[in-house]
Amino acid sequence: MATVLTVCIALAAIFSHSWRHNRGSAFAERLLIVLMEGFEAVMAYISNTLSFLRLAAFSLNHVALSIAIFTVANMLQSAGYWSTVVLGNIFILVLEGAIVAIPDAASRIL
């Protein structure tokens, strides 16, 4: 119940700020602007939250790949250990760079 109340208060604050900001407009225009700006604000909050969740997934992916690389490296002797660690970290960097570049390339296409 407290969560619903908090969300309603936040939405009321967004709508009231937008309502006061658009004083010179007619009522219907003002209402439409308030609804559109409120919708835009809610979508921006959801989008930003999902973006931060994407970053959390990247960090978990990085940890899992690092654990895998060091587990394989610990099975090898000294020369194999260091070559596995170095090549494994290069692989992780290239893979993460490709993952990060995919949304950027997709946005250029659209």
C-alpha positions in Angstrom: 0.0 0.0 0.0 2.9 2.4 0.8 4.4 1.7 -2.6 1.2 2.6 -4.4 0.8 5.8 -2.3 4.4 6.8 -3.0 3.9 6.3 -6.8 0.7 8.3 -6.7 2.3 11.1 -4.8 5.2 11.2 -7.3 2.9 11.2 -10.3 0.8 14.0 -8.7 4.0 16.0 -8.2 5.0 15.5 -11.9 1.5 16.5 -13.1 1.2 19.5 -10.8 4.6 20.9 -11.9 3.7 20.5 -15.5 0.3 22.0 -14.9 1.8 25.1 -13.3 4.4 25.3 -16.0 1.9 25.6 -18.8 -0.3 28.5 -17.5 -0.9 30.3 -20.8 -2.6 27.5 -22.7 -6.2 26.6 -23.0 -7.6 23.9 -20.7 -7.7 21.1 -23.3 -4.2 21.9 -24.6 -2.9 22.3 -21.0 -4.4 18.9 -20.1 -2.9 17.2 -23.1 0.5 18.7 -22.5 0.4 17.6 -18.8 -0.6 14.0 -19.8 2.1 13.8 -22.5 4.9 15.2 -20.3 3.8 12.9 -17.4 3.9 9.9 -19.7 7.3 11.0 -21.0 8.6 11.3 -17.4 7.3 7.9 -16.4 8.8 6.3 -19.6 12.2 8.0 -18.9 12.2 6.6 -15.3 11.5 3.1 -16.6 14.0 3.4 -19.4 16.7 4.6 -17.0 15.9 1.8 -14.5 16.2 -0.8 -17.3 19.5 0.7 -18.4 20.9 0.4 -14.9 19.7 -3.2 -14.8 21.6 -3.8 -18.1 24.7 -2.5 -16.4 24.2 -4.9 -13.5 23.8 -7.7 -15.9 27.1 -6.7 -17.6 28.9 -6.8 -14.2 27.5 -10.2 -13.4 28.6 -11.4 -16.9 32.1 -10.0 -16.3 32.4 -11.8 -13.0 31.2 -15.1 -14.4 33.6 -15.0 -17.3 36.5 -14.0 -15.0 35.7 -16.9 -12.7 35.7 -19.3 -15.7 39.0 -17.9 -17.0 40.7 -18.2 -13.6 39.3 -21.7 -13.1 40.7 -22.9 -16.4 44.0 -21.0 -15.7 44.4 -22.7 -12.2 44.3 -26.1 -13.9 47.4 -25.3 -15.9 51.1 -24.8 -15.1 52.8 -21.4 -14.8 53.2 -20.6 -18.5 49.8 -21.9 -19.4 48.3 -20.0 -16.4 49.6 -16.6 -17.5 48.8 -17.1 -21.2 45.2 -18.2 -20.2 44.8 -15.2 -17.9 46.1 -12.7 -20.5 44.2 -14.2 -23.5 41.1 -14.8 -21.4 41.0 -11.1 -20.3 41.5 -10.0 -23.9 38.6 -12.2 -24.9 36.4 -10.7 -22.1 37.3 -7.2 -23.2 36.5 -7.9 -26.8 33.2 -9.7 -26.0 32.1 -6.9 -23.6 33.0 -4.3 -26.2 31.0 -6.1 -28.8 28.0 -6.3 -26.5 28.2 -2.6 -25.7 28.5 -1.7 -29.4 25.4 -3.6 -30.5 22.8 -1.1 -29.2 24.9 1.8 -30.7 25.0 0.1 -34.1 21.3 -0.7 -33.9 20.4 2.9 -33.2 22.4 4.1 -36.2 20.4 1.7 -38.5 17.1 2.9 -37.2 
